[in-house]
Amino acid sequence: MNDSLAPGPLHERYDWLDQARGLVVLLLVVSMATDKYRGDVVLGDPPLGPTLMNHGYAYFDGFPAAMTFIDSGHALFMIILGFVGYLAFTSRLKKKGGSVAFWYGFRRVAVLYFLSAIAHILLPYFFKGHIEWGHFLYMGAFTVLAFGSMTSFLSAVLVPNADKRILIPIVLVLIHLMLYAFPIFDRRTPFDNALNLPTFPFALLGMTALAITGSCFGQWFRMDPENPSVGFKKRIVPISTFAFIAAYSLDWMQPAQHHDVNAAMQLQALYVCGFMLMAFYAFSQVGFRFSLLSSLGKNLLLIFAAGGLTIQIYFAMVPKTLLLQSPFLSLVLAGILPIAFVSYVAVALDRRGIVVRA
């Protein structure tokens, strides 16, 4: 019995891509735990969890801030949304027409803005007594994902050729790089907010560049519909390699910053995503797969949104003082149970054939 909430797919579903999406979901779940219990090393309150699974700013939030692998997670998620969004949007555009394609795009963006409204208007109003307008309008996690998705759809329509469209994010990265070099704009870091001005939307600008790049990756992947390895060989892997070199070089001059998604941070997320996609595609070519990751990836947005909200409520009921009593207890309560929960939900949906397409 198939209880899918949408009709049959308009484009081929790639299991290796679902697995890559699933890994991103797991990283986001882990980062929720490590961010919740990150503590303050200056005050002698050490972060919980593996160092590489903690945000770097949990250890040092100065300049340059410490960076770990998990810091690229949100930006990585944006690239993936741009990649899969391009495939879904253009398949509808070709097979069903513009109205269906734009309705899909509007629905995707509206869902993300709705989640942002819950996170930054509804919940803060009831629990904190105020509304986080800045986060809802341009700084919040769901807001930048929504805006990035919208720009990736529009760019694919206005500039259909990915080889030309990639010039847009290149220009955006250069603009971000130059603006971030001047101290006249307030950033997310407290010591850069001396004038108490509204924070400049650096993160929004950076995530927009990544979303459009993700749409280019999606088109290059289909460069040869019969042989996806052509797109990886000619575009995705070379550009990811260049991003790796550029990120390394730029990190010497303008170190990566997680909250503002500056140029070095964008390039770091870009090469991580490109190499990750290549790795999962290579796994598929030799017949190796992770079933759990496939289940998680099929309902990416649903698991991220609903699962994330549930996990945040769960963390609110588990005090850090309890976790500090035993490393094993912290592993089970913060490191395993949240992953087990989202995995159970994902597998249950997968077994019933339910795929919620936002």
C-alpha positions in Angstrom: 0.0 0.0 0.0 1.4 3.4 -1.0 0.2 6.3 1.2 2.4 8.9 -0.6 1.1 12.4 -0.1 2.0 13.3 -3.7 1.6 11.7 -7.1 4.3 9.7 -8.7 7.7 11.4 -9.1 8.1 13.7 -12.1 11.8 12.9 -12.3 14.0 9.9 -11.5 14.7 9.5 -7.8 18.4 8.9 -7.0 19.0 6.7 -4.0 22.6 7.9 -3.6 21.3 11.5 -3.4 18.8 10.5 -0.7 21.7 9.0 1.2 23.6 12.2 1.0 20.6 14.1 2.1 20.2 11.7 5.0 23.7 12.3 6.2 23.0 16.0 6.3 20.0 15.4 8.4 22.0 13.3 10.9 24.7 16.0 11.1 22.0 18.6 11.8 20.5 16.5 14.6 23.9 16.0 16.2 24.6 19.7 15.9 21.4 20.5 17.7 22.6 18.5 20.7 26.1 19.9 20.8 24.8 23.5 20.3 22.3 23.1 23.1 25.0 21.9 25.5 28.0 23.8 24.2 28.6 25.7 27.5 31.2 28.4 27.9 34.9 27.3 28.1 35.9 30.7 29.4 33.7 30.2 32.4 34.8 26.7 32.9 31.7 25.1 31.4 33.0 22.6 28.8 31.0 21.7 25.7 29.6 18.2 25.6 30.1 15.7 22.8 32.8 15.1 20.2 34.9 18.1 19.4 34.4 17.8 15.6 30.7 17.5 16.1 30.6 20.8 18.1 30.5 24.2 16.5 33.9 25.8 16.7 32.6 28.9 18.4 31.8 26.7 21.4 35.5 26.7 22.0 36.5 30.1 20.8 34.2 32.8 19.5 36.7 35.5 18.9 38.6 36.4 15.7 39.3 34.2 14.1 36.7 31.8 15.5 37.6 28.2 15.9 36.1 26.1 13.1 35.0 22.4 13.0 33.4 20.2 10.4 30.0 20.8 11.8 30.2 24.5 11.2 29.5 24.0 7.5 26.3 22.0 8.2 23.7 24.7 7.6 25.4 26.0 4.5 25.7 22.4 3.3 22.0 22.0 3.7 21.4 25.1 1.6 23.4 23.7 -1.3 21.6 20.4 -1.1 18.2 22.2 -1.2 19.4 24.1 -4.3 20.5 20.9 -5.9 17.3 18.8 -5.4 15.1 21.9 -5.8 16.5 22.4 -9.3 15.7 18.8 -10.3 12.2 19.0 -8.9 11.5 22.5 -10.3 12.7 22.0 -13.8 11.1 18.6 -14.2 7.7 20.2 -13.4 8.5 23.1 -15.7 9.2 20.7 -18.6 6.4 18.1 -18.0 3.6 20.1 -16.4 4.2 23.7 -17.3 5.1 26.9 -15.6 2.1 27.1 -13.3 2.8 23.7 -11.7 6.5 24.5 -11.4 6.0 27.9 -9.8 3.4 26.5 -7.5 6.0 23.9 -6.3 8.5 26.7 -5.8 6.0 28.9 -3.9 5.0 26.0 -1.7 8.6 25.1 -0.8 9.4 28.8 0.1 6.1 29.3 1.9 6.7 26.2 4.1 10.1 27.4 5.1 8.8 30.9 5.9 6.0 29.3 7.9 8.5 27.3 10.0 10.5 30.5 10.5 7.3 32.3 11.7 6.8 29.5 14.3 10.5 29.6 15.4 10.9 33.4 15.6 7.4 34.8 16.1 5.1 32.3 17.8 7.4 30.5 20.2 9.4 33.6 21.3 6.2 35.5 21.9 4.8 32.8 24.2 8.0 31.7 25.9 10.0 35.0 26.0 7.4 37.7 25.7 8.8 39.2 22.5 9.1 38.6 18.8 12.4 38.0 17.0 11.7 40.2 14.0 15.3 40.3 12.8 15.6 36.6 12.7 12.2 36.2 11.0 13.0 38.8 8.3 16.6 38.0 7.4 18.7 36.2 10.0 16.9 33.0 11.1 17.9 29.5 9.9 14.6 28.8 8.1 14.4 32.4 6.7 17.8 32.1 4.9 16.8 28.7 3.6 13.5 30.1 2.3 15.1 33.1 0.6 17.9 30.9 -0.8 15.4 28.5 -2.3 13.5 31.3 -3.9 16.5 32.8 -5.5 17.7 29.4 -6.8 14.4 28.9 -8.5 14.3 32.4 -10.0 17.9 32.1 -11.2 17.2 28.8 -12.9 14.4 30.5 -14.9 16.2 33.8 -15.7 19.6 32.2 -16.5 18.8 28.6 -17.7 22.5 27.9 -18.6 24.4 26.7 -15.5 27.7 27.7 -17.0 26.5 31.3 -17.1 24.4 31.1 -13.9 27.4 30.2 -11.9 28.7 33.8 -12.5 25.9 35.0 -10.2 27.2 33.3 -7.0 30.8 34.2 -8.0 29.8 37.9 -8.0 27.9 37.5 -4.8 30.9 35.9 -3.1 33.1 38.7 -4.2 30.6 41.3 -3.0 30.4 39.5 0.4 34.2 39.3 0.6 34.6 43.0 0.0 31.8 44.2 2.3 32.9 41.9 5.1 36.4 43.4 4.9 35.0 46.8 5.9 34.3 47.4 9.7 31.3 49.7 9.0 28.8 46.8 8.9 27.6 45.2 12.1 28.1 41.4 12.3 26.7 38.6 14.4 29.7 38.7 16.8 29.0 40.9 19.8 32.2 43.0 19.6 31.3 44.0 16.1 28.0 45.6 17.2 29.4 48.6 18.9 26.9 51.0 17.2 24.0 48.7 18.1 22.7 48.8 14.5 20.7 46.1 12.8 23.0 43.3 11.8 23.9 43.4 8.1 22.4 40.3 6.3 25.8 38.7 5.6 24.3 35.2 6.2 21.4 35.8 3.8 23.9 36.9 1.1 26.2 34.0 1.6 23.4 31.4 1.6 21.9 32.9 -1.5 25.2 32.3 -3.3 25.3 28.7 -2.1 21.7 28.0 -3.1 22.3 29.2 -6.7 25.5 27.2 -6.8 23.5 24.1 -5.7 21.1 24.7 -8.7 24.1 24.7 -11.0 25.3 21.5 -9.5 21.9 20.0 -10.1 22.0 21.0 -13.8 25.6 19.8 -14.3 24.7 16.5 -12.7 22.2 16.1 -15.7 24.8 17.2 -18.2 24.6 13.7 -19.7 21.3 12.1 -18.6 22.6 8.7 -19.5 25.9 9.1 -17.6 25.9 11.4 -14.5 29.6 10.8 -14.1 30.2 13.2 -17.0 28.9 16.1 -14.9 30.9 15.1 -11.9 34.1 14.9 -14.0 33.7 18.0 -16.0 32.1 20.4 -13.5 31.3 19.3 -10.0 34.6 17.8 -8.9 36.8 20.4 -10.6 34.8 23.3 -9.1 34.8 21.6 -5.6 38.6 21.2 -5.9 39.0 24.8 -6.8 36.8 25.7 -3.8 39.0 23.7 -1.5 42.1 25.6 -2.7 40.3 28.9 -2.5 38.9 28.3 0.9 42.4 27.3 2.2 43.9 30.5 0.7 41.2 32.8 1.9 41.2 31.4 5.4 44.6 33.0 5.8 43.2 36.5 5.0 39.5 36.5 6.0 38.9 33.5 8.3 35.7 31.5 8.0 32.8 32.7 10.2 29.9 30.4 10.9 27.1 32.9 11.6 27.9 35.3 8.8 28.6 32.6 6.2 31.4 34.7 4.8 33.4 33.8 1.6 35.7 31.3 3.3 32.8 29.6 5.0 30.9 29.4 1.7 33.8 27.8 -0.1 34.3 25.3 2.7 30.7 24.2 2.5 30.9 24.0 -1.3 33.9 21.7 -1.5 32.5 19.5 1.4 29.2 19.2 -0.5 30.8 18.5 -3.9 33.1 15.8 -2.5 30.3 14.3 -0.4 28.0 14.0 -3.5 30.8 12.5 -5.5 31.5 9.9 -2.7 27.9 8.8 -2.4 27.6 8.6 -6.2 30.8 6.4 -6.3 29.3 4.2 -3.5 26.2 3.7 -5.7 28.4 2.6 -8.6 29.9 -0.3 -6.6 26.6 -1.3 -5.1 27.2 0.0 -1.6 24.4 1.9 0.3 23.2 2.9 3.7 19.5 2.0 4.0 18.9 4.3 7.0 20.4 7.3 5.2 18.0 6.7 2.3 15.0 6.7 4.6 16.2 9.9 6.3 16.8 11.6 3.0 13.5 10.9 1.4 11.6 13.2 3.8 14.4 15.7 4.3 12.4 18.8 5.1 9.8 17.0 7.2 12.4 15.2 9.3 14.5 18.4 9.7 11.5 20.6 10.7 9.2 18.3 12.7 12.1 16.2 14.1 14.1 19.3 15.0 11.2 20.9 16.8 10.5 17.8 18.8 14.2 17.3 19.7 14.5 20.9 20.9 11.6 20.4 23.2 13.2 17.2 24.4 16.5 18.9 25.1 14.7 21.6 27.1 13.6 18.8 29.5 17.1 17.3 29.8 19.4 19.6 32.0 23.1 19.6 31.3 23.7 18.9 35.0 22.2 15.5 34.5 24.4 14.8 31.5 27.5 15.8 33.3 27.0 13.1 35.9 28.2 10.4 33.5 29.8 10.4 30.0 27.8 7.3 29.2 24.6 9.1 30.2 25.4 12.0 28.0 26.1 9.7 25.1 22.7 7.9 25.5 20.5 10.9 26.2 22.1 13.5 24.0 24.1 11.5 21.4 21.9 8.4 20.7 18.2 9.0 21.6 17.7 12.0 19.3 19.2 10.1 16.3 17.2 7.0 17.2 14.0 9.1 17.3 14.4 10.7 13.8 15.6 7.4 12.4 12.5 5.6 13.7 10.2 8.3 12.2 12.1 8.2 8.9 12.0 4.4 8.6 8.3 4.3 9.5 7.4 6.8 6.8 9.6 5.0 4.3 8.1 1.6 5.0 4.6 3.0 4.4 5.8 4.7 1.2 5.0 8.2 2.5 7.1 10.9 0.9 6.0 14.5 1.8 7.1 16.8 -1.0 7.1 20.4 0.2 
